[in-house]
């Protein structure tokens, strides 16, 4: 596994956002959990608002924000899983 892995949520020829795959596992896990919790809180707060306040443009923007955060969280969890599997083999 390369030391730095680009996040998958942003297609670019020159990646600018990278995950340090050698960071401590607890740091990787905390970063993933933070992003996933942020999406959860956003969706929970949005789900209690009245439907009449939801405009298509706002829904589209919220969906994009949730997608970005969830992709980042999943990328971090993937690295964490690979690291833990490698430690289990050793």
N, CA, C and O atoms as a CHARMM CRD file, in Angstrom:
* protein
*
  360
    1    1 UNK  N      0.84600  -1.17200   0.00000 PROA 1      0.00000
    2    1 UNK  CA     0.00000   0.00000   0.00000 PROA 1      0.00000
    3    1 UNK  C      0.89700   1.24200   0.00000 PROA 1      0.00000
    4    1 UNK  O      1.83200   1.34600   0.79400 PROA 1      0.00000
    5    2 UNK  N      0.59700   2.17800  -0.90000 PROA 2      0.00000
    6    2 UNK  CA     1.36200   3.42400  -0.95300 PROA 2      0.00000
    7    2 UNK  C      1.16600   4.21800   0.32800 PROA 2      0.00000
    8    2 UNK  O      0.13700   4.09500   0.99200 PROA 2      0.00000
    9    3 UNK  N      2.14900   5.02700   0.66900 PROA 3      0.00000
   10    3 UNK  CA     2.07500   5.82500   1.90100 PROA 3      0.00000
   11    3 UNK  C      0.88800   6.79000   1.84500 PROA 3      0.00000
   12    3 UNK  O      0.14100   6.91100   2.81600 PROA 3      0.00000
   13    4 UNK  N      0.71600   7.46700   0.72800 PROA 4      0.00000
   14    4 UNK  CA    -0.37100   8.43800   0.60100 PROA 4      0.00000
   15    4 UNK  C     -1.35100   7.98400  -0.47100 PROA 4      0.00000
   16    4 UNK  O     -0.96300   7.69200  -1.60300 PROA 4      0.00000
   17    5 UNK  N     -2.61700   7.92800  -0.10100 PROA 5      0.00000
   18    5 UNK  CA    -3.66000   7.48300  -1.01300 PROA 5      0.00000
   19    5 UNK  C     -4.61700   8.64400  -1.25700 PROA 5      0.00000
   20    5 UNK  O     -5.11800   9.23900  -0.30300 PROA 5      0.00000
   21    6 UNK  N     -4.87700   8.97500  -2.52400 PROA 6      0.00000
   22    6 UNK  CA    -5.84000  10.05700  -2.78100 PROA 6      0.00000
   23    6 UNK  C     -7.25600   9.62700  -2.40400 PROA 6      0.00000
   24    6 UNK  O     -7.62200   8.46100  -2.55700 PROA 6      0.00000
   25    7 UNK  N     -8.04500  10.57400  -1.91100 PROA 7      0.00000
   26    7 UNK  CA    -9.44200  10.25900  -1.63600 PROA 7      0.00000
   27    7 UNK  C    -10.14600  10.04100  -2.96600 PROA 7      0.00000
   28    7 UNK  O     -9.76200  10.61900  -3.98200 PROA 7      0.00000
   29    8 UNK  N    -11.17100   9.21100  -2.95500 PROA 8      0.00000
   30    8 UNK  CA   -11.83900   8.85500  -4.21000 PROA 8      0.00000
   31    8 UNK  C    -12.94800   9.82300  -4.60100 PROA 8      0.00000
   32    8 UNK  O    -13.44100   9.76800  -5.72800 PROA 8      0.00000
   33    9 UNK  N    -13.34300  10.69600  -3.70500 PROA 9      0.00000
   34    9 UNK  CA   -14.46500  11.58300  -3.96900 PROA 9      0.00000
   35    9 UNK  C    -14.16500  12.72800  -4.90700 PROA 9      0.00000
   36    9 UNK  O    -15.07500  13.46400  -5.29000 PROA 9      0.00000
   37   10 UNK  N    -12.90700  12.89700  -5.28600 PROA 10     0.00000
   38   10 UNK  CA   -12.54300  14.03300  -6.13300 PROA 10     0.00000
   39   10 UNK  C    -11.64900  13.54700  -7.26100 PROA 10     0.00000
   40   10 UNK  O    -10.47500  13.24300  -7.04700 PROA 10     0.00000
   41   11 UNK  N    -12.20900  13.47500  -8.46200 PROA 11     0.00000
   42   11 UNK  CA   -11.41500  13.05200  -9.62000 PROA 11     0.00000
   43   11 UNK  C    -10.56700  14.21300 -10.10100 PROA 11     0.00000
   44   11 UNK  O    -11.07600  15.28900 -10.41300 PROA 11     0.00000
   45   12 UNK  N     -9.27900  13.97900 -10.15500 PROA 12     0.00000
   46   12 UNK  CA    -8.35600  15.02900 -10.57500 PROA 12     0.00000
   47   12 UNK  C     -7.06300  14.35400 -11.03200 PROA 12     0.00000
   48   12 UNK  O     -6.67400  13.31400 -10.50200 PROA 12     0.00000
   49   13 UNK  N     -6.40700  14.95200 -12.01300 PROA 13     0.00000
   50   13 UNK  CA    -5.14300  14.39700 -12.48400 PROA 13     0.00000
   51   13 UNK  C     -4.03800  14.51100 -11.43200 PROA 13     0.00000
   52   13 UNK  O     -3.14600  13.66600 -11.35400 PROA 13     0.00000
   53   14 UNK  N     -4.11300  15.56800 -10.62900 PROA 14     0.00000
   54   14 UNK  CA    -3.13800  15.77000  -9.56500 PROA 14     0.00000
   55   14 UNK  C     -3.90000  15.80900  -8.24400 PROA 14     0.00000
   56   14 UNK  O     -4.45600  16.84600  -7.88100 PROA 14     0.00000
   57   15 UNK  N     -3.93100  14.68100  -7.51800 PROA 15     0.00000
   58   15 UNK  CA    -4.70800  14.65200  -6.27100 PROA 15     0.00000
   59   15 UNK  C     -4.13900  15.61800  -5.24400 PROA 15     0.00000
   60   15 UNK  O     -2.92400  15.72200  -5.07200 PROA 15     0.00000
   61   16 UNK  N     -5.03900  16.32200  -4.56600 PROA 16     0.00000
   62   16 UNK  CA    -4.59600  17.27800  -3.55400 PROA 16     0.00000
   63   16 UNK  C     -5.01100  16.86900  -2.13600 PROA 16     0.00000
   64   16 UNK  O     -4.45700  17.36800  -1.15700 PROA 16     0.00000
   65   17 UNK  N     -5.97000  15.97600  -2.03200 PROA 17     0.00000
   66   17 UNK  CA    -6.39200  15.49000  -0.72100 PROA 17     0.00000
   67   17 UNK  C     -5.98400  14.02300  -0.60600 PROA 17     0.00000
   68   17 UNK  O     -6.42900  13.16900  -1.37300 PROA 17     0.00000
   69   18 UNK  N     -5.12800  13.76300   0.36900 PROA 18     0.00000
   70   18 UNK  CA    -4.54200  12.43600   0.50500 PROA 18     0.00000
   71   18 UNK  C     -4.74700  11.89300   1.90800 PROA 18     0.00000
   72   18 UNK  O     -4.85600  12.64900   2.87300 PROA 18     0.00000
   73   19 UNK  N     -4.79900  10.57500   2.00700 PROA 19     0.00000
   74   19 UNK  CA    -4.85800   9.89000   3.29100 PROA 19     0.00000
   75   19 UNK  C     -3.48300   9.29800   3.55600 PROA 19     0.00000
   76   19 UNK  O     -2.92600   8.59900   2.70900 PROA 19     0.00000
   77   20 UNK  N     -2.94500   9.57700   4.72300 PROA 20     0.00000
   78   20 UNK  CA    -1.67700   8.97100   5.13100 PROA 20     0.00000
   79   20 UNK  C     -1.98300   7.55700   5.61300 PROA 20     0.00000
   80   20 UNK  O     -2.48300   7.36700   6.72200 PROA 20     0.00000
   81   21 UNK  N     -1.68500   6.57900   4.78700 PROA 21     0.00000
   82   21 UNK  CA    -2.03000   5.19300   5.11100 PROA 21     0.00000
   83   21 UNK  C     -1.20300   4.64300   6.27400 PROA 21     0.00000
   84   21 UNK  O     -1.51200   3.57500   6.80300 PROA 21     0.00000
   85   22 UNK  N     -0.15900   5.36300   6.67100 PROA 22     0.00000
   86   22 UNK  CA     0.67100   4.92400   7.79100 PROA 22     0.00000
   87   22 UNK  C      0.35700   5.67300   9.08200 PROA 22     0.00000
   88   22 UNK  O      1.04700   5.51000  10.08800 PROA 22     0.00000
   89   23 UNK  N     -0.68900   6.49300   9.04600 PROA 23     0.00000
   90   23 UNK  CA    -1.11400   7.18500  10.26800 PROA 23     0.00000
   91   23 UNK  C     -1.59000   6.13600  11.27400 PROA 23     0.00000
   92   23 UNK  O     -1.98500   5.03900  10.87900 PROA 23     0.00000
   93   24 UNK  N     -1.55500   6.45800  12.55500 PROA 24     0.00000
   94   24 UNK  CA    -2.04500   5.49400  13.53900 PROA 24     0.00000
   95   24 UNK  C     -3.49100   5.09500  13.24200 PROA 24     0.00000
   96   24 UNK  O     -4.30200   5.92000  12.82100 PROA 24     0.00000
   97   25 UNK  N     -3.79500   3.83100  13.46700 PROA 25     0.00000
   98   25 UNK  CA    -5.12700   3.29800  13.15600 PROA 25     0.00000
   99   25 UNK  C     -6.22200   4.06100  13.89500 PROA 25     0.00000
  100   25 UNK  O     -7.28700   4.31200  13.33100 PROA 25     0.00000
  101   26 UNK  N     -5.97200   4.43000  15.14100 PROA 26     0.00000
  102   26 UNK  CA    -6.99900   5.15900  15.88600 PROA 26     0.00000
  103   26 UNK  C     -7.26100   6.53600  15.29600 PROA 26     0.00000
  104   26 UNK  O     -8.38500   7.03400  15.36400 PROA 26     0.00000
  105   27 UNK  N     -6.25000   7.14900  14.72400 PROA 27     0.00000
  106   27 UNK  CA    -6.41800   8.45700  14.07700 PROA 27     0.00000
  107   27 UNK  C     -7.23900   8.30100  12.79900 PROA 27     0.00000
  108   27 UNK  O     -8.12900   9.10700  12.53100 PROA 27     0.00000
  109   28 UNK  N     -6.94600   7.27600  12.01700 PROA 28     0.00000
  110   28 UNK  CA    -7.72000   7.01100  10.80200 PROA 28     0.00000
  111   28 UNK  C     -9.18700   6.72800  11.15100 PROA 28     0.00000
  112   28 UNK  O    -10.10400   7.24200  10.51000 PROA 28     0.00000
  113   29 UNK  N     -9.38400   5.90200  12.17600 PROA 29     0.00000
  114   29 UNK  CA   -10.74100   5.56200  12.60100 PROA 29     0.00000
  115   29 UNK  C    -11.48600   6.80400  13.08700 PROA 29     0.00000
  116   29 UNK  O    -12.64800   7.00100  12.73000 PROA 29     0.00000
  117   30 UNK  N    -10.84400   7.63500  13.88900 PROA 30     0.00000
  118   30 UNK  CA   -11.48800   8.85100  14.39000 PROA 30     0.00000
  119   30 UNK  C    -11.87800   9.78700  13.25700 PROA 30     0.00000
  120   30 UNK  O    -12.95300  10.38600  13.28900 PROA 30     0.00000
  121   31 UNK  N    -11.01000   9.91800  12.25000 PROA 31     0.00000
  122   31 UNK  CA   -11.31000  10.78600  11.11200 PROA 31     0.00000
  123   31 UNK  C    -12.52200  10.26200  10.33300 PROA 31     0.00000
  124   31 UNK  O    -13.37900  11.03600   9.90600 PROA 31     0.00000
  125   32 UNK  N    -12.58100   8.94400  10.15600 PROA 32     0.00000
  126   32 UNK  CA   -13.72500   8.33700   9.46200 PROA 32     0.00000
  127   32 UNK  C    -15.00100   8.51700  10.27400 PROA 32     0.00000
  128   32 UNK  O    -16.03700   8.91000   9.73800 PROA 32     0.00000
  129   33 UNK  N    -14.92000   8.23100  11.55700 PROA 33     0.00000
  130   33 UNK  CA   -16.09800   8.34000  12.42200 PROA 33     0.00000
  131   33 UNK  C    -16.61700   9.77300  12.46700 PROA 33     0.00000
  132   33 UNK  O    -17.82900   9.99100  12.47600 PROA 33     0.00000
  133   34 UNK  N    -15.73100  10.73300  12.49500 PROA 34     0.00000
  134   34 UNK  CA   -16.12400  12.15100  12.52500 PROA 34     0.00000
  135   34 UNK  C    -16.95300  12.51000  11.29000 PROA 34     0.00000
  136   34 UNK  O    -17.98400  13.17300  11.39900 PROA 34     0.00000
  137   35 UNK  N    -16.49700  12.07300  10.12800 PROA 35     0.00000
  138   35 UNK  CA   -17.22200  12.38000   8.89100 PROA 35     0.00000
  139   35 UNK  C    -18.57300  11.67000   8.84500 PROA 35     0.00000
  140   35 UNK  O    -19.57500  12.26000   8.44100 PROA 35     0.00000
  141   36 UNK  N    -18.59700  10.42200   9.25200 PROA 36     0.00000
  142   36 UNK  CA   -19.84800   9.65800   9.23000 PROA 36     0.00000
  143   36 UNK  C    -20.84700  10.22800  10.23800 PROA 36     0.00000
  144   36 UNK  O    -22.04200  10.31000   9.95100 PROA 36     0.00000
  145   37 UNK  N    -20.36000  10.62100  11.41600 PROA 37     0.00000
  146   37 UNK  CA   -21.25000  11.25500  12.40200 PROA 37     0.00000
  147   37 UNK  C    -21.79600  12.57900  11.88500 PROA 37     0.00000
  148   37 UNK  O    -22.96300  12.89800  12.11400 PROA 37     0.00000
  149   38 UNK  N    -20.96500  13.35500  11.19100 PROA 38     0.00000
  150   38 UNK  CA   -21.41600  14.63800  10.64700 PROA 38     0.00000
  151   38 UNK  C    -22.56100  14.43100   9.66000 PROA 38     0.00000
  152   38 UNK  O    -23.54600  15.16900   9.68700 PROA 38     0.00000
  153   39 UNK  N    -22.43500  13.43800   8.79600 PROA 39     0.00000
  154   39 UNK  CA   -23.50800  13.13900   7.83700 PROA 39     0.00000
  155   39 UNK  C    -24.75800  12.68400   8.58100 PROA 39     0.00000
  156   39 UNK  O    -25.86600  13.11000   8.25700 PROA 39     0.00000
  157   40 UNK  N    -24.58300  11.82700   9.56800 PROA 40     0.00000
  158   40 UNK  CA   -25.71900  11.32900  10.33800 PROA 40     0.00000
  159   40 UNK  C    -26.46400  12.47800  11.00600 PROA 40     0.00000
  160   40 UNK  O    -27.69200  12.53400  10.95100 PROA 40     0.00000
  161   41 UNK  N    -25.73400  13.39300  11.63600 PROA 41     0.00000
  162   41 UNK  CA   -26.37100  14.52400  12.30900 PROA 41     0.00000
  163   41 UNK  C    -27.07300  15.44000  11.31400 PROA 41     0.00000
  164   41 UNK  O    -28.16300  15.94200  11.58900 PROA 41     0.00000
  165   42 UNK  N    -26.45400  15.65500  10.16800 PROA 42     0.00000
  166   42 UNK  CA   -27.07000  16.48700   9.14200 PROA 42     0.00000
  167   42 UNK  C    -28.36600  15.86300   8.64600 PROA 42     0.00000
  168   42 UNK  O    -29.38400  16.54500   8.53400 PROA 42     0.00000
  169   43 UNK  N    -28.33100  14.57700   8.35100 PROA 43     0.00000
  170   43 UNK  CA   -29.53800  13.89400   7.87300 PROA 43     0.00000
  171   43 UNK  C    -30.62300  13.83000   8.94200 PROA 43     0.00000
  172   43 UNK  O    -31.80700  13.97900   8.64100 PROA 43     0.00000
  173   44 UNK  N    -30.21500  13.60800  10.19600 PROA 44     0.00000
  174   44 UNK  CA   -31.19900  13.57900  11.27400 PROA 44     0.00000
  175   44 UNK  C    -31.86600  14.93500  11.45700 PROA 44     0.00000
  176   44 UNK  O    -33.08400  15.00400  11.61900 PROA 44     0.00000
  177   45 UNK  N    -31.09800  16.00100  11.43400 PROA 45     0.00000
  178   45 UNK  CA   -31.69200  17.33400  11.60100 PROA 45     0.00000
  179   45 UNK  C    -32.55100  17.69800  10.39900 PROA 45     0.00000
  180   45 UNK  O    -33.57300  18.37000  10.53800 PROA 45     0.00000
  181   46 UNK  N    -32.13900  17.25900   9.23800 PROA 46     0.00000
  182   46 UNK  CA   -32.92600  17.55600   8.04000 PROA 46     0.00000
  183   46 UNK  C    -34.22800  16.76100   8.02100 PROA 46     0.00000
  184   46 UNK  O    -35.24100  17.23000   7.50200 PROA 46     0.00000
  185   47 UNK  N    -34.19600  15.57600   8.58200 PROA 47     0.00000
  186   47 UNK  CA   -35.39500  14.73100   8.55200 PROA 47     0.00000
  187   47 UNK  C    -36.50200  15.25400   9.45800 PROA 47     0.00000
  188   47 UNK  O    -37.66000  14.87700   9.27600 PROA 47     0.00000
  189   48 UNK  N    -36.18800  16.10700  10.42500 PROA 48     0.00000
  190   48 UNK  CA   -37.22100  16.62200  11.31700 PROA 48     0.00000
  191   48 UNK  C    -37.79000  17.96800  10.84500 PROA 48     0.00000
  192   48 UNK  O    -38.72900  18.48200  11.45300 PROA 48     0.00000
  193   49 UNK  N    -37.23200  18.54500   9.76800 PROA 49     0.00000
  194   49 UNK  CA   -37.79100  19.79100   9.24400 PROA 49     0.00000
  195   49 UNK  C    -39.00900  19.47700   8.39200 PROA 49     0.00000
  196   49 UNK  O    -39.17600  18.35900   7.90300 PROA 49     0.00000
  197   50 UNK  N    -39.83800  20.46200   8.22700 PROA 50     0.00000
  198   50 UNK  CA   -41.05700  20.27400   7.44200 PROA 50     0.00000
  199   50 UNK  C    -40.73000  20.12000   5.96200 PROA 50     0.00000
  200   50 UNK  O    -39.81900  20.76300   5.44000 PROA 50     0.00000
  201   51 UNK  N    -41.47900  19.26500   5.30800 PROA 51     0.00000
  202   51 UNK  CA   -41.25900  18.99200   3.88000 PROA 51     0.00000
  203   51 UNK  C    -41.46000  20.24300   3.03700 PROA 51     0.00000
  204   51 UNK  O    -40.86400  20.36200   1.96700 PROA 51     0.00000
  205   52 UNK  N    -42.27400  21.16200   3.49000 PROA 52     0.00000
  206   52 UNK  CA   -42.54400  22.36900   2.70100 PROA 52     0.00000
  207   52 UNK  C    -41.31600  23.27200   2.58100 PROA 52     0.00000
  208   52 UNK  O    -41.25900  24.12600   1.69700 PROA 52     0.00000
  209   53 UNK  N    -40.33800  23.08700   3.46400 PROA 53     0.00000
  210   53 UNK  CA   -39.12900  23.91100   3.42200 PROA 53     0.00000
  211   53 UNK  C    -38.03400  23.31700   2.53400 PROA 53     0.00000
  212   53 UNK  O    -36.95700  23.89900   2.40500 PROA 53     0.00000
  213   54 UNK  N    -38.29600  22.20100   1.94500 PROA 54     0.00000
  214   54 UNK  CA   -37.27400  21.51100   1.13800 PROA 54     0.00000
  215   54 UNK  C    -37.43400  21.87800  -0.33400 PROA 54     0.00000
  216   54 UNK  O    -38.42800  21.53700  -0.97400 PROA 54     0.00000
  217   55 UNK  N    -36.46400  22.55500  -0.83400 PROA 55     0.00000
  218   55 UNK  CA   -36.46300  22.89900  -2.25700 PROA 55     0.00000
  219   55 UNK  C    -35.48300  21.98200  -2.97400 PROA 55     0.00000
  220   55 UNK  O    -34.48800  21.55700  -2.38600 PROA 55     0.00000
  221   56 UNK  N    -35.75600  21.67100  -4.24400 PROA 56     0.00000
  222   56 UNK  CA   -34.88500  20.74200  -4.98300 PROA 56     0.00000
  223   56 UNK  C    -33.41200  21.14100  -4.97600 PROA 56     0.00000
  224   56 UNK  O    -32.54200  20.27500  -4.88100 PROA 56     0.00000
  225   57 UNK  N    -33.12000  22.42300  -5.07300 PROA 57     0.00000
  226   57 UNK  CA   -31.72200  22.86700  -5.09500 PROA 57     0.00000
  227   57 UNK  C    -31.05400  22.57400  -3.76300 PROA 57     0.00000
  228   57 UNK  O    -29.90400  22.13800  -3.72500 PROA 57     0.00000
  229   58 UNK  N    -31.76300  22.80900  -2.67900 PROA 58     0.00000
  230   58 UNK  CA   -31.20900  22.53500  -1.34900 PROA 58     0.00000
  231   58 UNK  C    -30.99400  21.04200  -1.17500 PROA 58     0.00000
  232   58 UNK  O    -29.97100  20.62400  -0.63300 PROA 58     0.00000
  233   59 UNK  N    -31.93500  20.24000  -1.62300 PROA 59     0.00000
  234   59 UNK  CA   -31.77700  18.77900  -1.53300 PROA 59     0.00000
  235   59 UNK  C    -30.55200  18.31800  -2.31700 PROA 59     0.00000
  236   59 UNK  O    -29.80500  17.45400  -1.85700 PROA 59     0.00000
  237   60 UNK  N    -30.35000  18.88500  -3.48400 PROA 60     0.00000
  238   60 UNK  CA   -29.20500  18.51000  -4.31400 PROA 60     0.00000
  239   60 UNK  C    -27.89300  18.88400  -3.61500 PROA 60     0.00000
  240   60 UNK  O    -26.94200  18.10200  -3.62400 PROA 60     0.00000
  241   61 UNK  N    -27.83800  20.06600  -3.01400 PROA 61     0.00000
  242   61 UNK  CA   -26.62700  20.50000  -2.32000 PROA 61     0.00000
  243   61 UNK  C    -26.36100  19.64100  -1.08300 PROA 61     0.00000
  244   61 UNK  O    -25.21700  19.27500  -0.81600 PROA 61     0.00000
  245   62 UNK  N    -27.41300  19.31900  -0.32800 PROA 62     0.00000
  246   62 UNK  CA   -27.25200  18.46000   0.83500 PROA 62     0.00000
  247   62 UNK  C    -26.79200  17.06400   0.45000 PROA 62     0.00000
  248   62 UNK  O    -25.96600  16.46100   1.13500 PROA 62     0.00000
  249   63 UNK  N    -27.32700  16.56200  -0.63500 PROA 63     0.00000
  250   63 UNK  CA   -26.91500  15.24700  -1.12400 PROA 63     0.00000
  251   63 UNK  C    -25.43700  15.24300  -1.47900 PROA 63     0.00000
  252   63 UNK  O    -24.73000  14.28400  -1.17200 PROA 63     0.00000
  253   64 UNK  N    -24.96100  16.30200  -2.12200 PROA 64     0.00000
  254   64 UNK  CA   -23.54500  16.39800  -2.48300 PROA 64     0.00000
  255   64 UNK  C    -22.66600  16.42800  -1.23600 PROA 64     0.00000
  256   64 UNK  O    -21.65100  15.73500  -1.17900 PROA 64     0.00000
  257   65 UNK  N    -23.04400  17.22000  -0.24300 PROA 65     0.00000
  258   65 UNK  CA   -22.27000  17.29600   1.00000 PROA 65     0.00000
  259   65 UNK  C    -22.20500  15.92600   1.67300 PROA 65     0.00000
  260   65 UNK  O    -21.13800  15.48800   2.10300 PROA 65     0.00000
  261   66 UNK  N    -23.33900  15.26200   1.75900 PROA 66     0.00000
  262   66 UNK  CA   -23.37700  13.92900   2.38000 PROA 66     0.00000
  263   66 UNK  C    -22.52100  12.94000   1.60800 PROA 66     0.00000
  264   66 UNK  O    -21.81900  12.12700   2.21000 PROA 66     0.00000
  265   67 UNK  N    -22.56900  12.99900   0.30100 PROA 67     0.00000
  266   67 UNK  CA   -21.78500  12.09100  -0.53700 PROA 67     0.00000
  267   67 UNK  C    -20.29300  12.29000  -0.31500 PROA 67     0.00000
  268   67 UNK  O    -19.54900  11.32000  -0.17400 PROA 67     0.00000
  269   68 UNK  N    -19.85900  13.53300  -0.28500 PROA 68     0.00000
  270   68 UNK  CA   -18.43200  13.82500  -0.08700 PROA 68     0.00000
  271   68 UNK  C    -17.96700  13.28900   1.26100 PROA 68     0.00000
  272   68 UNK  O    -16.94600  12.60700   1.34800 PROA 68     0.00000
  273   69 UNK  N    -18.72300  13.60100   2.31000 PROA 69     0.00000
  274   69 UNK  CA   -18.31900  13.15200   3.64100 PROA 69     0.00000
  275   69 UNK  C    -18.35000  11.63400   3.77100 PROA 69     0.00000
  276   69 UNK  O    -17.46000  11.04700   4.38600 PROA 69     0.00000
  277   70 UNK  N    -19.35800  10.99900   3.20200 PROA 70     0.00000
  278   70 UNK  CA   -19.43600   9.53400   3.28700 PROA 70     0.00000
  279   70 UNK  C    -18.32200   8.86500   2.48400 PROA 70     0.00000
  280   70 UNK  O    -17.76600   7.86000   2.92600 PROA 70     0.00000
  281   71 UNK  N    -17.99000   9.40400   1.31900 PROA 71     0.00000
  282   71 UNK  CA   -16.86800   8.82400   0.54600 PROA 71     0.00000
  283   71 UNK  C    -15.56400   8.94200   1.31100 PROA 71     0.00000
  284   71 UNK  O    -14.78300   7.99300   1.37200 PROA 71     0.00000
  285   72 UNK  N    -15.32800  10.12400   1.90200 PROA 72     0.00000
  286   72 UNK  CA   -14.11300  10.30200   2.70000 PROA 72     0.00000
  287   72 UNK  C    -14.08800   9.29600   3.85000 PROA 72     0.00000
  288   72 UNK  O    -13.07000   8.65100   4.10000 PROA 72     0.00000
  289   73 UNK  N    -15.21700   9.17000   4.54400 PROA 73     0.00000
  290   73 UNK  CA   -15.29100   8.23400   5.66200 PROA 73     0.00000
  291   73 UNK  C    -15.05700   6.79900   5.22200 PROA 73     0.00000
  292   73 UNK  O    -14.35600   6.04500   5.89800 PROA 73     0.00000
  293   74 UNK  N    -15.63500   6.42200   4.10500 PROA 74     0.00000
  294   74 UNK  CA   -15.43700   5.05700   3.57900 PROA 74     0.00000
  295   74 UNK  C    -13.98900   4.82500   3.16700 PROA 74     0.00000
  296   74 UNK  O    -13.44500   3.74800   3.41300 PROA 74     0.00000
  297   75 UNK  N    -13.36000   5.81500   2.54500 PROA 75     0.00000
  298   75 UNK  CA   -11.94300   5.69000   2.18100 PROA 75     0.00000
  299   75 UNK  C    -11.09100   5.47700   3.42700 PROA 75     0.00000
  300   75 UNK  O    -10.20500   4.62300   3.44600 PROA 75     0.00000
  301   76 UNK  N    -11.36600   6.25800   4.46400 PROA 76     0.00000
  302   76 UNK  CA   -10.61600   6.11700   5.70800 PROA 76     0.00000
  303   76 UNK  C    -10.86200   4.75900   6.35600 PROA 76     0.00000
  304   76 UNK  O     -9.93400   4.14500   6.88100 PROA 76     0.00000
  305   77 UNK  N    -12.09900   4.29000   6.32300 PROA 77     0.00000
  306   77 UNK  CA   -12.40600   2.97400   6.89000 PROA 77     0.00000
  307   77 UNK  C    -11.73000   1.86500   6.08300 PROA 77     0.00000
  308   77 UNK  O    -11.29100   0.86900   6.65700 PROA 77     0.00000
  309   78 UNK  N    -11.64200   2.02300   4.76500 PROA 78     0.00000
  310   78 UNK  CA   -10.94400   1.03200   3.93600 PROA 78     0.00000
  311   78 UNK  C     -9.47700   0.92400   4.33700 PROA 78     0.00000
  312   78 UNK  O     -8.94600  -0.17800   4.47000 PROA 78     0.00000
  313   79 UNK  N     -8.82700   2.06500   4.52900 PROA 79     0.00000
  314   79 UNK  CA    -7.42500   2.05600   4.94000 PROA 79     0.00000
  315   79 UNK  C     -7.30000   1.42300   6.32800 PROA 79     0.00000
  316   79 UNK  O     -6.40100   0.61700   6.56300 PROA 79     0.00000
  317   80 UNK  N     -8.18700   1.78200   7.23300 PROA 80     0.00000
  318   80 UNK  CA    -8.17000   1.21700   8.58600 PROA 80     0.00000
  319   80 UNK  C     -8.33100  -0.30200   8.53800 PROA 80     0.00000
  320   80 UNK  O     -7.61100  -1.02600   9.22600 PROA 80     0.00000
  321   81 UNK  N     -9.26200  -0.77600   7.73900 PROA 81     0.00000
  322   81 UNK  CA    -9.49300  -2.22000   7.61700 PROA 81     0.00000
  323   81 UNK  C     -8.25200  -2.92400   7.08800 PROA 81     0.00000
  324   81 UNK  O     -7.84900  -3.95900   7.61700 PROA 81     0.00000
  325   82 UNK  N     -7.64800  -2.36500   6.04900 PROA 82     0.00000
  326   82 UNK  CA    -6.43300  -2.99100   5.49700 PROA 82     0.00000
  327   82 UNK  C     -5.31400  -3.02400   6.52000 PROA 82     0.00000
  328   82 UNK  O     -4.58400  -4.00900   6.62500 PROA 82     0.00000
  329   83 UNK  N     -5.18300  -1.93600   7.27500 PROA 83     0.00000
  330   83 UNK  CA    -4.13500  -1.89100   8.30500 PROA 83     0.00000
  331   83 UNK  C     -4.38100  -2.94400   9.38000 PROA 83     0.00000
  332   83 UNK  O     -3.45300  -3.63500   9.80100 PROA 83     0.00000
  333   84 UNK  N     -5.63200  -3.06700   9.82400 PROA 84     0.00000
  334   84 UNK  CA    -5.95400  -4.03900  10.86600 PROA 84     0.00000
  335   84 UNK  C     -5.76700  -5.47400  10.35600 PROA 84     0.00000
  336   84 UNK  O     -5.31100  -6.34200  11.10100 PROA 84     0.00000
  337   85 UNK  N     -6.11400  -5.72200   9.09900 PROA 85     0.00000
  338   85 UNK  CA    -5.92100  -7.05300   8.52500 PROA 85     0.00000
  339   85 UNK  C     -4.44200  -7.37900   8.43400 PROA 85     0.00000
  340   85 UNK  O     -4.04700  -8.51900   8.67800 PROA 85     0.00000
  341   86 UNK  N     -3.62000  -6.40500   8.09100 PROA 86     0.00000
  342   86 UNK  CA    -2.17600  -6.62100   8.01700 PROA 86     0.00000
  343   86 UNK  C     -1.61700  -6.92700   9.39900 PROA 86     0.00000
  344   86 UNK  O     -0.76600  -7.80500   9.54600 PROA 86     0.00000
  345   87 UNK  N     -2.09800  -6.19800  10.42600 PROA 87     0.00000
  346   87 UNK  CA    -1.62800  -6.44800  11.79500 PROA 87     0.00000
  347   87 UNK  C     -2.05900  -7.83000  12.27600 PROA 87     0.00000
  348   87 UNK  O     -1.32000  -8.47900  13.01700 PROA 87     0.00000
  349   88 UNK  N     -3.23400  -8.28700  11.87100 PROA 88     0.00000
  350   88 UNK  CA    -3.73300  -9.59200  12.29700 PROA 88     0.00000
  351   88 UNK  C     -2.88800 -10.72300  11.70800 PROA 88     0.00000
  352   88 UNK  O     -2.69900 -11.75700  12.35000 PROA 88     0.00000
  353   89 UNK  N     -2.38800 -10.53100  10.50500 PROA 89     0.00000
  354   89 UNK  CA    -1.56300 -11.53200   9.84100 PROA 89     0.00000
  355   89 UNK  C     -0.19800 -11.63500  10.51600 PROA 89     0.00000
  356   89 UNK  O      0.37500 -12.72100  10.60100 PROA 89     0.00000
  357   90 UNK  N      0.31800 -10.51800  10.99200 PROA 90     0.00000
  358   90 UNK  CA     1.64100 -10.50700  11.62900 PROA 90     0.00000
  359   90 UNK  C      1.52800 -11.09800  12.96600 PROA 90     0.00000
  360   90 UNK  O      2.52200 -11.19200  13.68500 PROA 90     0.00000
